[in-house]
């Protein structure tokens, strides 16, 4: 009996960051051929970021003719009050998005990769 070989499809991942440069540059620096990653730095705040991700996902899926397998919303933990975080988390959960937080010292951590301080 002959088996049908199934080809694994490389996942499409949309990452939407609160920061406009640091987080965006960080994620774009990864070159993983098995993944299709698109990163957007928005300057949006917590719950607005989730709504932006929802709109951007629909827009880009239409433009590219694809479906994103994962959507990640990346928040600056230092700018996020508890109520806004909880609201953003609920919205993200409803849209089946994932959440990641960058810590207060993210910029310092990133800088330490390039220069001793």
C-alpha positions as CSV (number, residue, x, y, z in Angstrom):
1,X,0.0,0.0,0.0
2,X,1.4,3.4,-1.0
3,X,1.3,6.2,1.5
4,X,0.3,9.7,0.4
5,X,3.1,12.1,1.5
6,X,1.8,15.3,3.0
7,X,3.9,18.4,2.7
8,X,4.1,20.5,5.9
9,X,3.1,24.0,5.2
10,X,5.3,26.8,6.7
11,X,3.2,28.7,9.1
12,X,2.3,32.4,8.6
13,X,2.8,34.5,11.7
14,X,1.7,38.1,12.2
15,X,3.5,39.9,15.1
16,X,2.1,43.3,16.1
17,X,4.2,45.3,18.5
18,X,3.3,48.3,20.7
19,X,6.8,49.8,20.1
20,X,7.5,51.2,16.6
21,X,11.2,50.3,16.4
22,X,12.9,48.2,19.1
23,X,10.6,45.2,19.2
24,X,10.0,45.4,15.5
25,X,13.7,45.4,14.7
26,X,14.3,42.6,17.1
27,X,11.7,40.2,15.6
28,X,12.7,41.1,12.0
29,X,16.3,40.2,12.8
30,X,15.3,36.5,13.0
31,X,15.8,34.7,9.7
32,X,13.9,31.4,10.0
33,X,13.3,29.9,6.5
34,X,10.6,27.6,7.8
35,X,8.4,30.5,8.9
36,X,6.7,33.4,7.2
37,X,6.8,36.2,9.7
38,X,5.4,39.7,9.2
39,X,6.1,42.3,11.9
40,X,4.4,45.6,12.5
41,X,5.4,48.3,15.0
42,X,2.4,50.4,15.7
43,X,2.7,52.8,18.6
44,X,-0.7,51.7,19.7
45,X,-1.5,51.1,23.4
46,X,-2.7,47.8,24.9
47,X,-6.4,47.2,23.9
48,X,-6.0,49.4,20.8
49,X,-3.1,47.1,19.8
50,X,-5.3,44.1,19.8
51,X,-7.9,45.9,17.7
52,X,-5.2,47.0,15.3
53,X,-4.0,43.4,15.0
54,X,-7.5,42.3,14.1
55,X,-7.8,44.9,11.3
56,X,-4.2,44.3,10.1
57,X,-4.7,40.6,10.0
58,X,-7.8,40.8,7.8
59,X,-6.2,43.5,5.6
60,X,-3.0,41.5,5.0
61,X,-4.7,38.2,4.5
62,X,-6.8,39.8,1.8
63,X,-3.8,41.4,0.1
64,X,-1.6,38.3,0.3
65,X,-4.3,35.7,-0.3
66,X,-3.2,33.7,2.8
67,X,-4.4,33.0,6.3
68,X,-2.2,33.7,9.3
69,X,-1.8,30.7,11.5
70,X,-0.8,32.8,14.5
71,X,-1.1,36.4,15.6
72,X,1.0,37.7,18.4
73,X,0.4,41.0,20.2
74,X,3.6,42.3,22.0
75,X,3.1,44.8,24.8
76,X,5.5,47.0,26.7
77,X,4.9,45.8,30.2
78,X,6.1,49.1,31.7
79,X,3.4,51.1,30.0
80,X,0.5,48.8,30.7
81,X,-1.7,49.2,33.7
82,X,-3.5,46.2,35.1
83,X,-6.9,47.1,33.8
84,X,-5.7,47.7,30.3
85,X,-3.7,44.5,30.3
86,X,-6.7,42.5,31.4
87,X,-8.9,44.1,28.8
88,X,-6.3,43.4,26.1
89,X,-5.9,39.9,27.3
90,X,-9.7,39.2,27.0
91,X,-9.9,40.7,23.6
92,X,-6.9,38.7,22.4
93,X,-8.3,35.6,23.8
94,X,-11.6,36.2,22.0
95,X,-9.8,36.6,18.6
96,X,-7.5,33.6,19.3
97,X,-4.4,35.8,19.4
98,X,-1.4,35.3,21.6
99,X,0.1,37.8,23.9
100,X,3.8,38.5,24.8
101,X,5.2,41.1,27.1
102,X,8.5,42.9,26.7
103,X,10.0,43.8,30.0
104,X,11.1,47.2,31.2
105,X,14.8,46.5,30.5
106,X,14.2,45.1,27.0
107,X,16.2,47.9,25.4
108,X,19.1,47.4,27.8
109,X,19.1,43.7,27.2
110,X,19.1,44.1,23.5
111,X,21.9,46.7,23.7
112,X,24.0,44.4,25.7
113,X,24.1,42.1,22.7
114,X,26.2,44.7,20.9
115,X,28.3,46.5,23.5
116,X,29.5,46.1,27.1
117,X,28.1,48.5,29.6
